[in-house]
Amino acid sequence: MKKNIDTLTSFRFFAALGVFYFHVSNVDYAGLGVSFFFVLSGFILTYTYFDRLQMVNADVFNFYTARFARIYPLHLITFSFCFCLFIKWLFNDPLWFYKMVLNLLLLQSYVPNQAVNFSYNGVSWSISCEFFFYFCFPFLLLLVRKVRLNLSLPIIAGLWLIQVGIGLMVNPNSEAGNWGIYIFPLFRIAEFIIGMLICLLFRKRSEIKPNFVVFTILEVLTLCSIFVVHKLSHFIDPALRSGIIYVPFIATMILVYSFQCGVVSKILQHKFLVTLGEISFAFYMIHQLVIRYDNLFITWKGSQTVHDLFLFVISVTISYFVYTFYEIPMRNKIRGWVSLKKRPEKAKKEVYQVELS
């Protein structure tokens, strides 16, 4: 099993925090966080599986099982809590069953309708996209393995320019246009593929002699560039920013931090931050539920900042316990059940470890 890249694990929490901040303050860091997740997902899966996933039935089946076990149990439990939250008003919606089926099958991101895309646990639209990426990954990996190193950057640039071209042709203010460049998996998969190609560049790290000072400067510059671009592009539609504008800056930042050589990386490798990164998926999936239950049952009369901090602490606390006592055990059980059916004797002795992605 490959060594985890702890800096990127920690960054996952800050990406999820951006989504949380958007939902409590309406300051749009959500698109930045989602785009980071999509690019990082392609990078990490390529890093993890490049040498050990072959196009044979057993490998592909095990990969799909691992991906299902990684995200579906948490999706299912958060959906269930959403169902309980909305049940009072649920049957007044003539499309409630249609939305429910699409959510359970993680197909809600394929419908050009925001009422469907963001139904139940609204953040799960991105998991719908991720499921599509996971399905495509073994086939994309076949192609990525054939890409020569000197062609990686031109292909990345080409994919990004295609995104730009499509973005210029659609109207992001229309529901169909916004869906097409922000929600639709076939458009957002470009970020995932760019992450895969960035990993190809990282795999040549043996030819680079890390320099602490140089990488510290690069880490600070790439991190600052993200915030500068976010501030300077505030007048651009959020859909265009998330799926297009942010992408090259996020990809560069992921590549720089994957080397873990600068002072910021040293900070991000602290155990506390890595732990927050490990619970980031649970935090991402749970925080909006906490906000909605709070809006429904609690009347807060104090400082909004204190209230937001309260919601943050509650979300993190619940996420930690869900990650520890539900997400990890369910992930291991599902993978264990599948292996037990396929290889009973070997599976009894196998110990599953938590993957970074």
C-alpha positions as a Markdown table, in Angstrom:
| # | Residue | x | y | z |
|---|---|---|---|---|
| 1 | Met | 0.0 | 0.0 | 0.0 |
| 2 | Lys | 1.4 | 3.4 | -0.9 |
| 3 | Lys | 2.2 | 6.0 | 1.7 |
| 4 | Asn | -0.5 | 8.5 | 2.3 |
| 5 | Ile | 0.3 | 12.1 | 1.3 |
| 6 | Asp | -0.7 | 13.8 | 4.6 |
| 7 | Thr | -0.6 | 17.3 | 3.3 |
| 8 | Leu | -3.3 | 16.6 | 0.8 |
| 9 | Thr | -5.3 | 14.7 | 3.5 |
| 10 | Ser | -5.2 | 17.8 | 5.6 |
| 11 | Phe | -6.2 | 20.0 | 2.7 |
| 12 | Arg | -9.4 | 18.0 | 2.3 |
| 13 | Phe | -10.7 | 19.4 | 5.5 |
| 14 | Phe | -10.1 | 23.0 | 4.5 |
| 15 | Ala | -11.9 | 22.3 | 1.2 |
| 16 | Ala | -14.9 | 20.9 | 3.1 |
| 17 | Leu | -14.7 | 23.9 | 5.5 |
| 18 | Gly | -15.1 | 26.2 | 2.5 |
| 19 | Val | -18.4 | 24.4 | 1.6 |
| 20 | Phe | -19.5 | 24.7 | 5.3 |
| 21 | Tyr | -18.6 | 28.4 | 5.3 |
| 22 | Phe | -20.8 | 29.0 | 2.2 |
| 23 | His | -23.7 | 27.3 | 3.8 |
| 24 | Val | -23.6 | 29.4 | 7.0 |
| 25 | Ser | -22.5 | 32.7 | 5.5 |
| 26 | Asn | -23.3 | 32.5 | 1.7 |
| 27 | Val | -19.7 | 33.6 | 1.0 |
| 28 | Asp | -18.9 | 31.4 | -2.0 |
| 29 | Tyr | -16.0 | 29.1 | -1.2 |
| 30 | Ala | -18.1 | 26.0 | -2.0 |
| 31 | Gly | -17.2 | 25.9 | -5.7 |
| 32 | Leu | -13.5 | 26.1 | -4.8 |
| 33 | Gly | -13.9 | 23.2 | -2.4 |
| 34 | Val | -15.8 | 21.0 | -4.8 |
| 35 | Ser | -13.4 | 21.6 | -7.6 |
| 36 | Phe | -10.5 | 20.8 | -5.3 |
| 37 | Phe | -12.2 | 17.5 | -4.4 |
| 38 | Phe | -12.7 | 16.6 | -8.1 |
| 39 | Val | -9.1 | 17.2 | -9.1 |
| 40 | Leu | -7.7 | 15.6 | -5.9 |
| 41 | Ser | -9.8 | 12.5 | -6.4 |
| 42 | Gly | -8.3 | 11.9 | -9.9 |
| 43 | Phe | -4.8 | 12.5 | -8.4 |
| 44 | Ile | -5.2 | 10.2 | -5.4 |
| 45 | Leu | -6.8 | 7.3 | -7.3 |
| 46 | Thr | -4.1 | 7.4 | -9.9 |
| 47 | Tyr | -1.4 | 7.6 | -7.2 |
| 48 | Thr | -3.0 | 4.6 | -5.4 |
| 49 | Tyr | -3.9 | 2.4 | -8.3 |
| 50 | Phe | -1.5 | 3.2 | -11.1 |
| 51 | Asp | 0.6 | 0.1 | -10.6 |
| 52 | Arg | -1.9 | -2.3 | -9.1 |
| 53 | Leu | -5.2 | -1.9 | -11.1 |
| 54 | Gln | -5.2 | -4.0 | -14.2 |
| 55 | Met | -8.2 | -4.5 | -16.5 |
| 56 | Val | -9.0 | -7.9 | -15.2 |
| 57 | Asn | -12.3 | -8.8 | -13.7 |
| 58 | Ala | -11.1 | -9.3 | -10.1 |
| 59 | Asp | -9.1 | -6.0 | -10.0 |
| 60 | Val | -11.9 | -3.9 | -11.4 |
| 61 | Phe | -14.5 | -5.6 | -9.2 |
| 62 | Asn | -12.4 | -5.0 | -6.1 |
| 63 | Phe | -11.9 | -1.4 | -7.1 |
| 64 | Tyr | -15.6 | -0.8 | -7.6 |
| 65 | Thr | -16.3 | -2.5 | -4.3 |
| 66 | Ala | -13.8 | -0.3 | -2.5 |
| 67 | Arg | -15.3 | 2.8 | -4.0 |
| 68 | Phe | -18.8 | 1.8 | -3.1 |
| 69 | Ala | -17.7 | 1.0 | 0.4 |
| 70 | Arg | -15.9 | 4.4 | 0.6 |
| 71 | Ile | -18.9 | 6.6 | 0.0 |
| 72 | Tyr | -22.3 | 4.8 | -0.1 |
| 73 | Pro | -22.8 | 3.9 | 3.6 |
| 74 | Leu | -22.3 | 7.5 | 4.6 |
| 75 | His | -24.5 | 8.7 | 1.7 |
| 76 | Leu | -27.2 | 6.3 | 2.9 |
| 77 | Ile | -27.2 | 7.3 | 6.5 |
| 78 | Thr | -27.2 | 11.1 | 5.7 |
| 79 | Phe | -30.0 | 10.5 | 3.2 |
| 80 | Ser | -32.0 | 8.7 | 5.9 |
| 81 | Phe | -31.6 | 11.7 | 8.3 |
| 82 | Cys | -32.7 | 14.0 | 5.5 |
| 83 | Phe | -35.8 | 11.9 | 4.8 |
| 84 | Cys | -36.7 | 12.1 | 8.5 |
| 85 | Leu | -36.2 | 15.9 | 8.4 |
| 86 | Phe | -38.4 | 16.5 | 5.4 |
| 87 | Ile | -41.0 | 13.8 | 6.0 |
| 88 | Lys | -43.5 | 16.4 | 7.3 |
| 89 | Trp | -43.5 | 18.2 | 4.0 |
| 90 | Leu | -42.4 | 15.3 | 1.8 |
| 91 | Phe | -45.7 | 14.1 | 0.4 |
| 92 | Asn | -46.7 | 17.6 | -0.7 |
| 93 | Asp | -44.1 | 17.3 | -3.4 |
| 94 | Pro | -45.4 | 15.2 | -6.3 |
| 95 | Leu | -41.9 | 14.4 | -7.3 |
| 96 | Trp | -40.8 | 13.1 | -3.9 |
| 97 | Phe | -40.5 | 9.5 | -4.9 |
| 98 | Tyr | -38.7 | 10.3 | -8.2 |
| 99 | Lys | -36.2 | 12.4 | -6.3 |
| 100 | Met | -35.8 | 9.7 | -3.7 |
| 101 | Val | -35.0 | 7.0 | -6.2 |
| 102 | Leu | -32.5 | 9.3 | -8.0 |
| 103 | Asn | -30.8 | 10.1 | -4.8 |
| 104 | Leu | -30.5 | 6.5 | -3.6 |
| 105 | Leu | -29.1 | 5.5 | -7.0 |
| 106 | Leu | -26.8 | 8.6 | -7.0 |
| 107 | Leu | -28.2 | 9.8 | -10.4 |
| 108 | Gln | -29.5 | 13.2 | -9.3 |
| 109 | Ser | -26.7 | 15.1 | -11.0 |
| 110 | Tyr | -27.9 | 13.9 | -14.5 |
| 111 | Val | -31.2 | 15.8 | -14.4 |
| 112 | Pro | -31.1 | 19.5 | -15.4 |
| 113 | Asn | -33.3 | 20.5 | -12.5 |
| 114 | Gln | -32.0 | 22.1 | -9.4 |
| 115 | Ala | -34.9 | 20.9 | -7.4 |
| 116 | Val | -33.6 | 17.4 | -8.2 |
| 117 | Asn | -29.9 | 18.1 | -8.0 |
| 118 | Phe | -30.1 | 19.6 | -4.5 |
| 119 | Ser | -32.9 | 17.5 | -3.1 |
| 120 | Tyr | -32.5 | 15.7 | 0.3 |
| 121 | Asn | -28.9 | 16.0 | 1.3 |
| 122 | Gly | -28.0 | 18.7 | -1.2 |
| 123 | Val | -24.2 | 18.2 | -1.1 |
| 124 | Ser | -24.6 | 14.6 | -2.4 |
| 125 | Trp | -24.9 | 15.9 | -6.0 |
| 126 | Ser | -21.1 | 15.9 | -6.0 |
| 127 | Ile | -21.0 | 12.3 | -4.8 |
| 128 | Ser | -23.2 | 11.5 | -7.8 |
| 129 | Cys | -20.5 | 13.0 | -10.0 |
| 130 | Glu | -17.8 | 11.1 | -8.1 |
| 131 | Phe | -19.6 | 7.8 | -8.7 |
| 132 | Phe | -19.5 | 8.5 | -12.4 |
| 133 | Phe | -15.8 | 9.3 | -12.1 |
| 134 | Tyr | -15.2 | 6.0 | -10.3 |
| 135 | Phe | -17.0 | 4.0 | -12.9 |
| 136 | Cys | -14.9 | 5.6 | -15.7 |
| 137 | Phe | -11.6 | 5.4 | -13.8 |
| 138 | Pro | -10.3 | 1.9 | -14.8 |
| 139 | Phe | -10.9 | 2.8 | -18.4 |
| 140 | Leu | -9.4 | 6.3 | -18.1 |
| 141 | Leu | -6.4 | 4.7 | -16.3 |
| 142 | Leu | -5.7 | 2.6 | -19.4 |
| 143 | Leu | -5.4 | 5.7 | -21.5 |
| 144 | Val | -3.5 | 7.7 | -18.9 |
| 145 | Arg | -0.8 | 5.0 | -18.7 |
| 146 | Lys | -0.2 | 5.5 | -22.4 |
| 147 | Val | 0.4 | 9.2 | -22.1 |
| 148 | Arg | 4.0 | 10.2 | -22.4 |
| 149 | Leu | 5.3 | 12.6 | -19.7 |
| 150 | Asn | 6.0 | 15.4 | -22.2 |
| 151 | Leu | 2.4 | 15.3 | -23.4 |
| 152 | Ser | 0.8 | 15.6 | -19.9 |
| 153 | Leu | 0.9 | 19.4 | -19.8 |
| 154 | Pro | -0.4 | 19.9 | -23.4 |
| 155 | Ile | -3.3 | 17.5 | -22.7 |
| 156 | Ile | -4.1 | 19.2 | -19.4 |
| 157 | Ala | -4.1 | 22.6 | -21.2 |
| 158 | Gly | -6.3 | 21.1 | -24.0 |
| 159 | Leu | -8.9 | 19.8 | -21.5 |
| 160 | Trp | -9.0 | 23.1 | -19.7 |
| 161 | Leu | -9.4 | 25.0 | -22.9 |
| 162 | Ile | -12.3 | 22.7 | -23.9 |
| 163 | Gln | -13.9 | 23.6 | -20.5 |
| 164 | Val | -13.3 | 27.3 | -21.2 |
| 165 | Gly | -14.8 | 27.0 | -24.7 |
| 166 | Ile | -17.9 | 25.2 | -23.4 |
| 167 | Gly | -18.2 | 27.8 | -20.6 |
| 168 | Leu | -18.2 | 30.6 | -23.1 |
| 169 | Met | -20.9 | 29.0 | -25.2 |
| 170 | Val | -23.5 | 28.4 | -22.4 |
| 171 | Asn | -25.5 | 30.9 | -20.3 |
| 172 | Pro | -24.6 | 30.1 | -16.7 |
| 173 | Asn | -27.6 | 32.2 | -15.5 |
| 174 | Ser | -30.0 | 29.8 | -17.0 |
| 175 | Glu | -30.9 | 26.6 | -15.1 |
| 176 | Ala | -29.8 | 24.4 | -18.0 |
| 177 | Gly | -26.5 | 26.3 | -18.5 |
| 178 | Asn | -25.7 | 26.3 | -14.8 |
| 179 | Trp | -26.4 | 22.6 | -14.6 |
| 180 | Gly | -24.3 | 21.9 | -17.6 |
| 181 | Ile | -21.1 | 23.4 | -16.3 |
| 182 | Tyr | -21.5 | 23.0 | -12.6 |
| 183 | Ile | -23.5 | 19.8 | -12.0 |
| 184 | Phe | -23.3 | 17.6 | -15.1 |
| 185 | Pro | -20.8 | 14.8 | -14.4 |
| 186 | Leu | -19.6 | 14.6 | -18.1 |
| 187 | Phe | -18.4 | 18.2 | -17.9 |
| 188 | Arg | -16.9 | 18.0 | -14.4 |
| 189 | Ile | -14.9 | 14.8 | -15.3 |
| 190 | Ala | -12.4 | 17.0 | -17.0 |
| 191 | Glu | -11.2 | 18.1 | -13.5 |
| 192 | Phe | -10.9 | 14.5 | -12.5 |
| 193 | Ile | -8.8 | 13.6 | -15.6 |
| 194 | Ile | -6.6 | 16.7 | -15.0 |
| 195 | Gly | -5.9 | 15.3 | -11.5 |
| 196 | Met | -4.9 | 12.0 | -13.0 |
| 197 | Leu | -2.5 | 13.7 | -15.4 |
| 198 | Ile | -1.0 | 15.8 | -12.6 |
| 199 | Cys | -0.3 | 12.5 | -10.8 |
| 200 | Leu | 1.8 | 11.4 | -13.9 |
| 201 | Leu | 4.0 | 14.5 | -13.4 |
| 202 | Phe | 4.3 | 13.7 | -9.7 |
| 203 | Arg | 5.3 | 10.1 | -10.4 |
| 204 | Lys | 8.6 | 11.5 | -11.9 |
| 205 | Arg | 9.4 | 13.0 | -8.5 |
| 206 | Ser | 12.5 | 10.8 | -8.2 |
| 207 | Glu | 14.2 | 13.1 | -10.8 |
| 208 | Ile | 13.5 | 16.2 | -8.7 |
| 209 | Lys | 15.8 | 17.1 | -5.8 |
| 210 | Pro | 13.5 | 18.7 | -3.2 |
| 211 | Asn | 14.7 | 22.0 | -1.8 |
| 212 | Phe | 13.1 | 23.2 | 1.4 |
| 213 | Val | 13.3 | 26.9 | 0.6 |
| 214 | Val | 12.2 | 26.6 | -3.0 |
| 215 | Phe | 9.2 | 24.4 | -2.1 |
| 216 | Thr | 8.3 | 26.7 | 0.8 |
| 217 | Ile | 8.1 | 29.6 | -1.7 |
| 218 | Leu | 6.1 | 27.5 | -4.2 |
| 219 | Glu | 3.7 | 26.4 | -1.5 |
| 220 | Val | 3.1 | 30.0 | -0.3 |
| 221 | Leu | 2.7 | 31.3 | -3.9 |
| 222 | Thr | 0.3 | 28.5 | -5.0 |
| 223 | Leu | -1.8 | 28.9 | -1.8 |
| 224 | Cys | -1.9 | 32.7 | -2.2 |
| 225 | Ser | -2.8 | 32.4 | -5.9 |
| 226 | Ile | -6.0 | 30.5 | -5.0 |
| 227 | Phe | -7.2 | 33.3 | -2.7 |
| 228 | Val | -6.2 | 36.0 | -5.2 |
| 229 | Val | -8.1 | 34.3 | -8.0 |
| 230 | His | -11.1 | 33.9 | -5.8 |
| 231 | Lys | -11.1 | 37.6 | -4.9 |
| 232 | Leu | -10.4 | 38.8 | -8.4 |
| 233 | Ser | -13.0 | 36.6 | -10.0 |
| 234 | His | -15.9 | 37.5 | -7.7 |
| 235 | Phe | -17.8 | 39.1 | -10.6 |
| 236 | Ile | -17.7 | 35.9 | -12.6 |
| 237 | Asp | -20.6 | 33.4 | -12.2 |
| 238 | Pro | -19.8 | 30.8 | -9.5 |
| 239 | Ala | -20.4 | 28.0 | -12.0 |
| 240 | Leu | -17.7 | 29.3 | -14.3 |
| 241 | Arg | -15.3 | 29.8 | -11.4 |
| 242 | Ser | -15.8 | 26.4 | -9.9 |
| 243 | Gly | -15.5 | 24.2 | -13.0 |
| 244 | Ile | -13.2 | 26.4 | -15.1 |
| 245 | Ile | -11.3 | 29.4 | -13.5 |
| 246 | Tyr | -10.1 | 27.6 | -10.3 |
| 247 | Val | -8.9 | 24.4 | -12.0 |
| 248 | Pro | -5.3 | 25.2 | -13.2 |
| 249 | Phe | -4.6 | 26.9 | -9.8 |
| 250 | Ile | -5.9 | 23.9 | -7.8 |
| 251 | Ala | -4.0 | 21.5 | -10.0 |
| 252 | Thr | -0.8 | 23.4 | -9.6 |
| 253 | Met | -1.3 | 23.6 | -5.8 |
| 254 | Ile | -2.0 | 19.8 | -5.5 |
| 255 | Leu | 1.2 | 19.0 | -7.5 |
| 256 | Val | 3.4 | 21.3 | -5.3 |
| 257 | Tyr | 2.0 | 20.1 | -2.0 |
| 258 | Ser | 2.2 | 16.4 | -3.0 |
| 259 | Phe | 6.0 | 16.7 | -2.6 |
| 260 | Gln | 5.5 | 17.6 | 1.1 |
| 261 | Cys | 8.8 | 19.5 | 1.1 |
| 262 | Gly | 8.0 | 23.1 | 2.3 |
| 263 | Val | 7.2 | 24.7 | 5.7 |
| 264 | Val | 3.5 | 24.8 | 5.0 |
| 265 | Ser | 3.5 | 21.0 | 4.3 |
| 266 | Lys | 5.3 | 20.4 | 7.6 |
| 267 | Ile | 2.5 | 22.2 | 9.3 |
| 268 | Leu | -0.2 | 20.3 | 7.4 |
| 269 | Gln | 1.4 | 17.0 | 8.4 |
| 270 | His | 0.5 | 17.6 | 12.0 |
| 271 | Lys | -1.5 | 14.7 | 13.3 |
| 272 | Phe | -4.4 | 16.9 | 14.4 |
| 273 | Leu | -4.8 | 18.3 | 10.9 |
| 274 | Val | -4.4 | 14.9 | 9.3 |
| 275 | Thr | -7.2 | 13.6 | 11.5 |
| 276 | Leu | -9.5 | 16.5 | 10.5 |
| 277 | Gly | -8.7 | 15.6 | 6.9 |
| 278 | Glu | -9.6 | 12.0 | 7.5 |
| 279 | Ile | -13.0 | 12.9 | 8.8 |
| 280 | Ser | -13.5 | 15.5 | 6.1 |
| 281 | Phe | -15.9 | 13.4 | 4.0 |
| 282 | Ala | -18.1 | 12.8 | 7.0 |
| 283 | Phe | -18.0 | 16.5 | 7.8 |
| 284 | Tyr | -18.8 | 17.4 | 4.2 |
| 285 | Met | -21.8 | 15.1 | 4.2 |
| 286 | Ile | -23.1 | 15.9 | 7.6 |
| 287 | His | -22.7 | 19.7 | 8.1 |
| 288 | Gln | -25.7 | 20.8 | 6.0 |
| 289 | Leu | -27.9 | 18.4 | 8.0 |
| 290 | Val | -26.7 | 20.0 | 11.2 |
| 291 | Ile | -27.5 | 23.5 | 9.8 |
| 292 | Arg | -31.0 | 22.4 | 8.7 |
| 293 | Tyr | -31.8 | 20.7 | 12.0 |
| 294 | Asp | -30.6 | 23.8 | 13.8 |
| 295 | Asn | -32.8 | 26.1 | 11.7 |
| 296 | Leu | -35.8 | 23.9 | 12.4 |
| 297 | Phe | -35.4 | 23.3 | 16.1 |
| 298 | Ile | -33.2 | 26.0 | 17.6 |
| 299 | Thr | -33.9 | 29.8 | 17.8 |
| 300 | Trp | -30.6 | 31.5 | 18.3 |
| 301 | Lys | -30.7 | 35.1 | 19.6 |
| 302 | Gly | -27.0 | 35.7 | 20.1 |
| 303 | Ser | -24.0 | 36.5 | 17.9 |
| 304 | Gln | -24.1 | 35.0 | 14.5 |
| 305 | Thr | -20.4 | 34.3 | 14.6 |
| 306 | Val | -20.8 | 32.4 | 17.9 |
| 307 | His | -23.7 | 30.5 | 16.3 |
| 308 | Asp | -21.6 | 29.6 | 13.3 |
| 309 | Leu | -18.8 | 28.4 | 15.6 |
| 310 | Phe | -21.3 | 26.3 | 17.5 |
| 311 | Leu | -22.6 | 24.7 | 14.3 |
| 312 | Phe | -19.0 | 24.0 | 13.2 |
| 313 | Val | -18.0 | 22.4 | 16.5 |
| 314 | Ile | -21.2 | 20.2 | 16.5 |
| 315 | Ser | -20.6 | 19.2 | 12.9 |
| 316 | Val | -16.9 | 18.3 | 13.5 |
| 317 | Thr | -17.8 | 16.3 | 16.7 |
| 318 | Ile | -20.6 | 14.3 | 15.0 |
| 319 | Ser | -18.3 | 13.7 | 12.0 |
| 320 | Tyr | -15.6 | 12.3 | 14.2 |
| 321 | Phe | -17.9 | 9.8 | 15.8 |
| 322 | Val | -19.6 | 8.9 | 12.5 |
| 323 | Tyr | -16.2 | 8.4 | 10.9 |
| 324 | Thr | -14.9 | 6.3 | 13.8 |
| 325 | Phe | -17.9 | 4.2 | 14.6 |
| 326 | Tyr | -19.8 | 4.0 | 11.3 |
| 327 | Glu | -17.9 | 5.0 | 8.2 |
| 328 | Ile | -14.8 | 2.9 | 8.8 |
| 329 | Pro | -16.5 | -0.2 | 10.2 |
| 330 | Met | -19.0 | -0.2 | 7.4 |
| 331 | Arg | -16.3 | 0.3 | 4.8 |
| 332 | Asn | -14.3 | -2.7 | 6.2 |
| 333 | Lys | -17.4 | -4.8 | 6.5 |
| 334 | Ile | -18.5 | -4.3 | 3.0 |
| 335 | Arg | -15.1 | -5.1 | 1.6 |
| 336 | Gly | -14.8 | -8.0 | 4.0 |
| 337 | Trp | -18.2 | -9.5 | 2.9 |
| 338 | Val | -17.2 | -9.3 | -0.7 |
| 339 | Ser | -13.8 | -10.9 | -0.2 |
| 340 | Leu | -15.2 | -13.6 | 2.1 |
| 341 | Lys | -17.6 | -14.7 | -0.7 |
| 342 | Lys | -14.8 | -14.7 | -3.2 |
| 343 | Arg | -11.9 | -16.1 | -1.2 |
| 344 | Pro | -13.2 | -17.4 | 2.2 |
| 345 | Glu | -9.9 | -18.6 | 3.7 |
| 346 | Lys | -7.7 | -15.7 | 2.6 |
| 347 | Ala | -10.4 | -13.1 | 3.5 |
| 348 | Lys | -10.5 | -14.2 | 7.1 |
| 349 | Lys | -6.9 | -13.2 | 7.6 |
| 350 | Glu | -7.0 | -10.0 | 5.7 |
| 351 | Val | -6.9 | -6.6 | 7.5 |
| 352 | Tyr | -8.2 | -3.7 | 5.6 |
| 353 | Gln | -6.6 | -0.3 | 5.9 |
| 354 | Val | -8.2 | 3.1 | 5.3 |
| 355 | Glu | -7.4 | 4.6 | 1.9 |
| 356 | Leu | -6.5 | 8.3 | 1.5 |
| 357 | Ser | -8.9 | 8.9 | -1.3 |
